[in-house]
Amino acid sequence: MTKMLNVTIDTSGVEKQEAEDWVNELANVYADMEIADTNVSGNKISFRAGFAGMEDTEPDDVKMKIEEYLTMNEAFQANNVSVK
């Protein structure tokens, strides 16, 4: 079973389709990452994320991958990344 964590990224504003594509690409770049329930609203991107088959995933594990991908693919300005 995969432990899924809630991710929220605060932005300075992002186009809905661009943000959804970015989240989908995140899952493609990290093949073991699972993404669900993507929601883009105004200045906020939220989704659930976890690593396939891992029940001991910690928030910092997911946050590290998201911040790494933000560095590689700057589709938008992220002001804050929260993983709970």
LINVEN-V176806 format. One record per pair of residues at least 4 apart in sequence whose C-alpha atoms are under 7 Angstrom apart, sorted by the first residue. I is the first residue (numbers start at 1). GAP is how many residues later the second one is. If there is no record, write none. Layout:
BEGIN
[[I;GAP] [I;GAP]]
END
This chain:
BEGIN
[[1;52] [1;53] [1;54] [2;48] [2;49] [2;50] [2;51] [2;52] [2;53] [3;47] [3;51] [3;52] [3;53] [3;54] [4;44] [4;45] [4;46] [5;43] [5;44] [5;45] [5;54] [5;78] [5;79] [6;41] [6;42] [6;43] [6;77] [6;78] [7;39] [7;40] [7;41] [7;42] [7;75] [7;76] [7;77] [8;36] [8;37] [8;38] [8;39] [8;73] [8;74] [8;75] [9;35] [9;36] [9;37] [9;69] [9;71] [9;72] [9;73] [10;33] [10;34] [10;35] [10;68] [10;69] [10;70] [10;71] [11;32] [11;33] [11;66] [11;67] [11;68] [12;31] [12;65] [13;29] [13;30] [14;5] [14;29] [14;62] [15;4] [16;4] [16;24] [17;4] [18;4] [19;4] [19;21] [20;4] [21;4] [22;4] [23;4] [24;4] [25;4] [26;4] [26;43] [27;4] [27;6] [27;7] [27;8] [32;19] [32;20] [33;16] [33;17] [33;18] [33;19] [34;15] [34;16] [34;17] [34;18] [35;12] [35;13] [35;14] [35;15] [36;11] [36;12] [36;13] [37;10] [37;11] [38;8] [38;9] [39;6] [39;7] [39;8] [40;4] [40;5] [40;6] [41;4] [50;7] [50;12] [57;4] [58;4] [59;4] [59;24] [59;25] [60;4] [61;4] [62;4] [63;4] [63;20] [64;4] [65;4] [66;4] [67;4] [68;4] [69;4] [70;4]]
END
